[in-house]
Amino acid sequence: MTIFTVFICIFLRKRKRRKSRQKDDTAEEISVVESLQYNFDTIRIATNHFSDANKLGQGGFGVVYKGNLPNGQEIAVKRLSRNSGQGELEFKNEVMLVAKLQHRNLVRLLGFCLQGTERLLIYEYVTNSSLNHFIFAAEEISVVESLQYNFDAIRIATNHFSDANKLGQGGFGVVYREIKHSHTNMALPNGQEIAVKRLSRNSGQGELEFKNEIQLYGFVDPINRAYLDWDKRYKIIGGIARGLLYLHEDSRFRIIHRDLKASNVLLDAKMKPKISDFGMARLFVLDETQGNTNRIVGTYGYMAPEYVMRGQFSVKSDVFSFGVLILEIVSGQKNNCFRSGENEEDLLCYAWKSWQKGIASNIIDPTLRNGSGPLHEMIRCIHIGLLCVQENAATRPTMAAVVLMLNSFFLTLSLSSEPAFFVRSSIDPELPLSLVSVNEASITELYPR
């Protein structure tokens, strides 16, 4: 009886201490959250009243603005849309989670603002914008309008398309040069010399096809793209891999990003990558490996098949997105807008078919083919990308394995099986039928960003 009484006393004392620690932890977490809170007026003034001139970008969850704090610090402010669906408690929980993430390849959260219906996230400002601006075209056809010139301005600039201004002629039309007129303000205002290609009327293109072509080819900044040589791209791939590894295995929790894509990778002044946008991230304790959802959210072209078809997500879902991103970085083209000559198909299928034929170098960005870097490194990255996008999630490598593959060239890579969404319609007739699989799925609820 005495032993039992002593045991009860010890148990009650331990429980009291545990509750006390939990209370202290909760108080500490609340204190941490409060210390990260910014005054709304401070942020409003910092962003010039959320002016369009300060707008950096826009996504499914809100608009991002550049701001300057009174101490001169540059910040990026994400203003969540009012229909983001987050309550005050959930918002603070997300802030507390992201604020605890500290890694050089993750964008650092500085704080937040919560006032009425306004929910703001304040991040460090990353100088060089996002990766997508360096490797391929913009995502929205609407941006085409910002590139549109007035016809009369071009007509006068080329002296009414005179033969004297003709530079050359090809199958699709005539190319003219601009003449600067000192007596008119209709020429280009900055004095820039231009070449104007006037497509022939029988080129066969309608307005939509014409704008789509501009979207695909016209938005890539040739200076940015040339600046992003192979050495920089390889380091960017490695940095993204290390950031994901931290989220999956090295932080206090297991975190699945669920929306890894080129526009969510920011580049700092030294072109080091930082993963951003944790609005869709899911938190697991370390012994959890998989989750399910009935609401499929994400970006077309980056979502793993098990997530699209069954709502299942895991660290291997992020691995799939990372594989798509590797192939995009190597090729300089988007997965779902990939072009090879006049043919258009998804990048994964083309990369797989090229790999099977032993011509994987065909997908490499042309700007990288002239001595930008070792060809064997580029081919190895294509191999790693194909391993990451395999249809069966179990056969995809972990991010720990990927980091090892990128750092050790003495490590032999396993053979890749076919990628997800490798359907019969995109199969090269020269490939044997044993390599063909058909996936059929009906997605009834999809919320792409």
C-alpha positions as CSV (number, residue, x, y, z in Angstrom):
1,M,0.0,0.0,0.0
2,T,2.9,2.4,0.9
3,I,4.6,1.6,-2.5
4,F,1.3,2.3,-4.3
5,T,0.9,5.6,-2.5
6,V,4.4,6.7,-3.4
7,F,3.8,5.7,-7.0
8,I,0.7,7.9,-7.1
9,C,2.5,10.8,-5.6
10,I,5.3,10.6,-8.2
11,F,2.8,10.3,-11.0
12,L,0.8,13.3,-9.9
13,R,4.0,15.4,-9.5
14,K,5.2,14.4,-13.0
15,R,1.9,15.3,-14.5
16,K,1.9,18.6,-12.7
17,R,5.4,19.4,-14.0
18,R,4.3,18.3,-17.6
19,K,1.3,20.6,-17.5
20,S,3.5,23.4,-16.2
21,R,6.0,22.8,-19.1
22,Q,3.1,22.7,-21.6
23,K,1.7,25.9,-20.2
24,D,5.2,27.6,-20.4
25,D,5.6,26.3,-24.0
26,T,2.2,27.7,-25.0
27,A,3.0,31.0,-23.3
28,E,6.4,31.1,-25.1
29,E,4.8,30.4,-28.5
30,I,2.2,33.1,-28.0
31,S,5.0,35.5,-27.0
32,V,6.9,34.5,-30.1
33,V,3.8,35.2,-32.3
34,E,3.2,38.5,-30.7
35,S,6.8,39.6,-31.2
36,L,6.4,39.0,-34.9
37,Q,3.4,41.2,-35.3
38,Y,3.7,44.4,-37.3
39,N,1.5,47.5,-37.2
40,F,-0.8,47.7,-40.2
41,D,-0.2,51.4,-40.8
42,T,3.6,50.7,-40.9
43,I,3.2,48.1,-43.6
44,R,0.6,50.3,-45.5
45,I,3.1,53.2,-45.6
46,A,6.0,50.9,-46.4
47,T,4.2,49.6,-49.6
48,N,3.0,53.1,-50.6
49,H,-0.6,52.1,-49.7
50,F,-0.3,48.8,-51.6
51,S,0.2,50.6,-54.9
52,D,0.4,48.8,-58.2
53,A,3.9,50.3,-58.7
54,N,5.0,48.2,-55.7
55,K,3.4,45.0,-56.9
56,L,5.9,42.1,-57.3
57,G,3.5,39.4,-58.3
58,Q,0.2,37.7,-57.8
59,G,-0.9,34.2,-56.9
60,G,-3.9,32.1,-55.9
61,F,-3.7,33.3,-52.3
62,G,-3.0,37.0,-52.8
63,V,-0.8,39.8,-54.0
64,V,2.9,40.4,-53.1
65,Y,4.2,43.9,-52.7
66,K,7.6,45.4,-52.2
67,G,8.0,47.6,-49.2
68,N,10.6,49.7,-47.3
69,L,10.5,49.8,-43.5
70,P,11.4,53.1,-41.7
71,N,14.8,51.6,-40.9
72,G,15.5,51.2,-44.6
73,Q,15.0,47.4,-44.7
74,E,13.5,46.1,-47.9
75,I,10.6,43.6,-47.4
76,A,8.1,41.6,-49.4
77,V,4.6,41.8,-48.2
78,K,2.1,39.0,-49.1
79,R,-1.5,40.4,-48.8
80,L,-3.8,37.4,-48.5
81,S,-7.0,37.6,-50.4
82,R,-10.1,37.8,-48.2
83,N,-11.4,34.5,-49.4
84,S,-8.3,32.6,-48.5
85,G,-10.4,30.6,-46.0
86,Q,-8.0,31.1,-43.0
87,G,-9.3,32.1,-39.6
88,E,-7.2,34.1,-37.1
89,L,-6.1,31.0,-35.2
90,E,-5.1,29.0,-38.3
91,F,-3.3,32.1,-39.6
92,K,-1.2,32.5,-36.4
93,N,-0.4,28.8,-36.4
94,E,0.9,29.0,-39.9
95,V,3.0,32.1,-39.0
96,M,4.4,30.2,-36.0
97,L,5.3,27.2,-38.1
98,V,7.0,29.2,-40.9
99,A,8.8,31.5,-38.5
100,K,10.5,28.5,-36.9
101,L,12.0,27.4,-40.3
102,Q,15.5,28.6,-40.6
103,H,17.5,27.5,-43.6
104,R,19.5,29.3,-46.2
105,N,17.4,27.9,-49.0
106,L,14.1,28.9,-47.6
107,V,12.7,32.4,-47.7
108,R,12.7,33.9,-44.1
109,L,9.5,35.1,-42.6
110,L,10.0,38.3,-40.7
111,G,6.5,38.7,-39.3
112,F,2.8,39.2,-39.9
113,C,0.0,41.7,-39.6
114,L,-3.6,40.8,-38.6
115,Q,-6.1,43.6,-38.5
116,G,-9.8,43.1,-39.3
117,T,-10.0,41.2,-42.5
118,E,-6.5,42.1,-43.5
119,R,-3.9,39.3,-43.2
120,L,-0.4,40.1,-44.2
121,L,2.8,38.1,-44.2
122,I,6.1,40.0,-44.2
123,Y,9.1,38.2,-45.7
124,E,12.7,39.1,-46.5
125,Y,13.0,40.8,-49.9
126,V,14.8,38.6,-52.4
127,T,16.6,40.7,-55.0
128,N,16.4,38.7,-58.2
129,S,12.7,37.8,-58.4
130,S,11.7,34.2,-59.1
131,L,13.4,31.4,-61.2
132,N,10.7,31.4,-63.8
133,H,11.7,34.9,-65.0
134,F,15.1,33.5,-65.8
135,I,14.4,30.2,-67.6
136,F,11.1,30.4,-69.5
137,A,8.1,32.4,-70.5
138,A,5.6,34.2,-68.4
139,E,2.5,32.2,-67.3
140,E,-0.3,34.5,-68.2
141,I,-1.4,35.3,-71.8
142,S,-2.8,38.6,-70.4
143,V,0.7,39.8,-70.0
144,V,0.9,39.9,-73.8
145,E,-1.0,43.1,-73.8
146,S,1.8,44.9,-72.0
147,L,4.0,44.1,-75.0
148,Q,1.7,45.5,-77.6
149,Y,2.8,48.5,-79.8
150,N,0.6,51.0,-81.6
151,F,0.5,50.2,-85.3
152,D,0.8,53.8,-86.4
153,A,4.0,54.2,-84.3
154,I,5.6,51.2,-86.0
155,R,4.3,52.2,-89.4
156,I,6.0,55.6,-89.1
157,A,9.1,54.2,-87.5
158,T,9.6,52.0,-90.5
159,N,8.8,54.8,-93.0
160,H,5.5,53.1,-93.9
161,F,7.3,49.7,-94.4
162,S,9.3,51.1,-97.3
163,D,11.5,49.0,-99.4
164,A,14.5,51.2,-98.4
165,N,14.0,49.9,-94.8
166,K,13.8,46.2,-95.8
167,L,16.4,44.1,-94.1
168,G,15.3,40.7,-95.5
169,Q,12.5,38.4,-96.4
170,G,11.6,34.8,-95.4
171,G,8.8,32.3,-95.7
172,F,6.7,34.0,-93.0
173,G,7.2,37.6,-94.0
174,V,9.4,40.7,-94.4
175,V,11.8,42.2,-91.8
176,Y,12.2,46.0,-91.6
177,R,14.4,48.3,-89.7
178,E,13.3,51.4,-87.8
179,I,14.2,54.9,-89.0
180,K,14.4,57.6,-86.2
181,H,12.5,60.7,-87.1
182,S,13.7,63.9,-85.5
183,H,10.5,65.7,-86.4
184,T,8.0,63.2,-84.8
185,N,7.4,61.7,-81.5
186,M,5.9,58.5,-83.0
187,A,9.2,56.6,-83.1
188,L,10.1,54.5,-80.0
189,P,10.4,57.0,-77.1
190,N,13.8,55.6,-75.8
191,G,15.5,55.8,-79.2
192,Q,16.0,52.1,-79.4
193,E,16.6,50.6,-82.8
194,I,14.3,47.7,-83.7
195,A,13.7,45.1,-86.3
196,V,10.0,44.6,-87.3
197,K,8.9,41.3,-88.8
198,R,5.7,41.8,-90.8
199,L,4.0,38.4,-91.1
200,S,2.5,37.6,-94.5
201,R,-1.3,37.4,-94.6
202,N,-1.2,33.7,-95.5
203,S,0.9,32.7,-92.5
204,G,-2.1,30.8,-91.3
205,Q,-2.1,32.2,-87.7
206,G,-5.1,33.6,-86.0
207,E,-5.0,36.1,-83.2
208,L,-5.0,33.5,-80.4
209,E,-2.3,31.4,-82.0
210,F,-0.2,34.6,-82.6
211,K,-0.5,35.6,-78.9
212,N,0.2,32.1,-77.7
213,E,3.4,32.1,-79.8
214,I,4.4,35.4,-78.3
215,Q,3.7,34.0,-74.8
216,L,5.9,31.0,-75.5
217,Y,8.9,32.7,-77.0
218,G,8.6,36.4,-76.4
219,F,8.9,36.7,-72.6
220,V,12.2,34.9,-72.1
221,D,14.7,37.6,-71.3
222,P,17.7,36.6,-73.4
223,I,20.1,38.5,-71.1
224,N,18.7,36.7,-68.0
225,R,18.7,33.4,-69.7
226,A,22.3,33.7,-70.9
227,Y,23.3,34.9,-67.5
228,L,21.9,31.7,-66.0
229,D,24.7,29.5,-67.2
230,W,25.1,25.8,-66.3
231,D,27.2,26.4,-63.2
232,K,24.4,28.7,-61.7
233,R,21.6,26.3,-62.7
234,Y,23.4,23.3,-61.2
235,K,23.9,25.2,-57.9
236,I,20.2,26.3,-58.0
237,I,19.1,22.6,-58.4
238,G,21.3,21.7,-55.4
239,G,20.0,24.5,-53.3
240,I,16.4,23.6,-53.9
241,A,17.2,20.0,-53.1
242,R,18.8,21.0,-49.8
243,G,15.8,23.2,-48.9
244,L,13.4,20.3,-49.5
245,L,15.6,17.9,-47.5
246,Y,15.4,20.3,-44.6
247,L,11.6,20.5,-44.8
248,H,11.2,16.7,-45.1
249,E,13.8,15.4,-42.6
250,D,15.9,18.1,-40.8
251,S,13.4,20.5,-39.3
252,R,11.4,19.8,-36.1
253,F,8.5,18.5,-38.1
254,R,8.0,16.8,-41.5
255,I,6.7,19.5,-43.8
256,I,5.3,18.8,-47.3
257,H,5.4,22.0,-49.5
258,R,2.8,20.8,-52.0
259,D,3.3,23.6,-54.5
260,L,7.0,23.5,-55.5
261,K,7.4,25.2,-58.9
262,A,9.7,27.7,-60.6
263,S,7.7,30.7,-59.6
264,N,8.0,29.7,-56.0
265,V,11.8,29.6,-56.1
266,L,13.3,33.0,-55.4
267,L,16.8,34.0,-56.3
268,D,18.9,36.3,-54.1
269,A,21.7,38.7,-55.2
270,K,24.1,35.8,-55.5
271,M,21.6,33.7,-57.4
272,K,21.1,31.3,-54.5
273,P,17.6,29.7,-54.5
274,K,15.1,30.2,-51.7
275,I,11.9,28.2,-51.6
276,S,8.9,30.4,-50.9
277,D,5.1,30.3,-50.5
278,F,4.1,27.9,-47.8
279,G,0.4,28.6,-48.0
280,M,-0.4,25.0,-49.1
281,A,2.2,23.3,-46.9
282,R,1.1,20.4,-44.6
283,L,2.7,19.6,-41.3
284,F,3.3,16.0,-40.1
285,V,5.0,14.7,-37.0
286,L,8.1,12.8,-37.9
287,D,6.6,9.3,-37.8
288,E,3.8,10.3,-40.3
289,T,4.5,9.7,-43.9
290,Q,1.3,10.3,-45.9
291,G,-1.9,12.4,-45.9
292,N,-5.1,12.5,-47.8
293,T,-7.4,15.3,-49.0
294,N,-10.6,15.6,-50.9
295,R,-9.7,19.1,-52.1
296,I,-7.0,18.9,-54.8
297,V,-5.0,22.2,-54.9
298,G,-1.8,22.9,-56.8
299,T,-0.3,23.8,-60.1
300,Y,-1.0,21.8,-63.3
301,G,2.2,20.1,-64.5
302,Y,3.8,19.8,-61.1
303,M,1.3,17.6,-59.2
304,A,2.1,14.0,-58.6
305,P,-0.3,11.4,-60.1
306,E,-1.3,9.9,-56.7
307,Y,-2.3,13.3,-55.5
308,V,-4.3,14.3,-58.6
309,M,-6.1,10.9,-58.8
310,R,-6.5,9.9,-55.2
311,G,-5.8,13.0,-53.1
312,Q,-2.8,11.3,-51.5
313,F,0.3,13.4,-50.7
314,S,3.6,12.6,-49.1
315,V,7.2,13.7,-49.3
316,K,7.3,11.8,-52.6
317,S,4.8,14.3,-54.0
318,D,7.3,17.0,-53.4
319,V,10.0,14.8,-55.0
320,F,7.8,14.5,-58.1
321,S,7.5,18.3,-58.3
322,F,11.3,18.6,-57.8
323,G,11.8,16.2,-60.7
324,V,9.7,18.4,-63.0
325,L,11.6,21.4,-61.9
326,I,15.0,19.8,-62.7
327,L,13.9,19.0,-66.2
328,E,12.5,22.6,-66.7
329,I,15.8,24.1,-65.5
330,V,17.9,21.9,-67.8
331,S,15.6,22.5,-70.8
332,G,14.6,26.1,-70.2
333,Q,10.9,25.2,-71.0
334,K,7.8,24.5,-69.0
335,N,6.6,21.0,-68.6
336,N,3.1,21.6,-70.1
337,C,4.3,24.0,-72.9
338,F,7.3,22.1,-74.1
339,R,8.2,22.4,-77.8
340,S,10.5,20.4,-79.9
341,G,10.6,21.9,-83.4
342,E,7.0,22.2,-84.4
343,N,5.8,19.5,-82.1
344,E,4.2,20.3,-78.7
345,E,3.9,17.8,-75.9
346,D,4.7,17.6,-72.2
347,L,8.3,17.8,-71.2
348,L,8.3,14.5,-69.1
349,C,7.2,12.4,-72.1
350,Y,9.7,14.0,-74.4
351,A,12.5,13.6,-71.9
352,W,11.6,9.9,-71.4
353,K,11.5,9.1,-75.1
354,S,14.8,10.9,-75.7
355,W,16.4,9.0,-72.8
356,Q,15.2,5.7,-74.2
357,K,16.7,6.5,-77.6
358,G,20.0,7.7,-76.1
359,I,19.5,11.3,-77.3
360,A,18.7,12.9,-73.9
361,S,20.9,15.9,-74.8
362,N,18.1,17.0,-77.2
363,I,16.2,18.5,-74.3
364,I,19.1,20.6,-73.1
365,D,18.5,24.4,-73.4
366,P,20.3,25.6,-76.6
367,T,22.0,28.3,-74.6
368,L,23.8,25.6,-72.6
369,R,25.1,23.6,-75.5
370,N,28.1,25.8,-76.4
371,G,30.5,25.0,-73.6
372,S,28.4,26.4,-70.7
373,G,29.2,23.3,-68.6
374,P,30.1,19.6,-68.6
375,L,27.6,17.7,-70.7
376,H,27.8,14.7,-68.3
377,E,26.5,16.8,-65.5
378,M,23.5,17.9,-67.5
379,I,22.7,14.4,-68.6
380,R,23.0,13.2,-65.0
381,C,20.5,15.9,-63.9
382,I,18.1,14.7,-66.6
383,H,18.5,11.1,-65.2
384,I,17.8,12.3,-61.6
385,G,14.8,14.3,-62.9
386,L,13.4,11.2,-64.5
387,L,13.9,9.1,-61.4
388,C,11.9,11.8,-59.4
389,V,8.9,11.8,-61.8
390,Q,8.4,8.0,-61.9
391,E,4.8,7.0,-61.8
392,N,5.1,4.8,-58.8
393,A,5.8,7.0,-55.7
394,A,7.6,4.2,-54.0
395,T,10.3,4.0,-56.6
396,R,11.1,7.7,-56.5
397,P,14.1,8.6,-54.4
398,T,14.0,10.5,-51.2
399,M,15.4,14.0,-51.1
400,A,18.3,12.7,-49.0
401,A,19.1,10.3,-51.8
402,V,18.8,13.1,-54.4
403,V,21.2,15.4,-52.5
404,L,23.7,12.5,-52.5
405,M,23.2,11.9,-56.2
406,L,23.9,15.5,-56.9
407,N,27.0,15.6,-54.8
408,S,28.6,12.3,-55.6
409,F,29.4,11.4,-59.2
410,F,30.8,8.1,-58.1
411,L,27.3,7.0,-57.1
412,T,25.7,4.8,-59.8
413,L,22.1,5.8,-60.5
414,S,19.4,3.2,-60.9
415,L,17.4,2.8,-64.1
416,S,14.3,5.0,-64.3
417,S,10.9,3.6,-65.1
418,E,8.4,5.6,-67.2
419,P,7.2,8.9,-65.9
420,A,3.7,9.7,-64.7
421,F,1.0,10.7,-67.2
422,F,2.9,8.8,-70.0
423,V,-0.1,8.2,-72.1
424,R,-0.5,6.4,-75.5
425,S,-1.4,9.6,-77.4
426,S,2.1,11.0,-76.7
427,I,4.0,7.8,-77.4
428,D,6.5,7.7,-80.2
429,P,5.5,4.9,-82.6
430,E,9.1,3.7,-82.7
431,L,9.0,2.7,-79.0
432,P,8.0,-0.9,-78.1
433,L,4.6,-1.4,-76.7
434,S,6.1,-2.9,-73.5
435,L,7.1,0.7,-72.6
436,V,3.6,2.0,-72.9
437,S,1.0,2.5,-70.1
438,V,-2.3,4.3,-70.2
439,N,-3.6,6.3,-67.2
440,E,-7.2,7.3,-67.2
441,A,-8.6,9.5,-64.5
442,S,-11.6,11.7,-63.9
443,I,-10.8,14.7,-61.6
444,T,-14.0,16.1,-60.2
445,E,-12.6,18.8,-57.9
446,L,-9.5,20.6,-59.0
447,Y,-8.3,24.0,-57.8
448,P,-5.2,24.9,-59.8
449,R,-3.3,28.0,-58.8
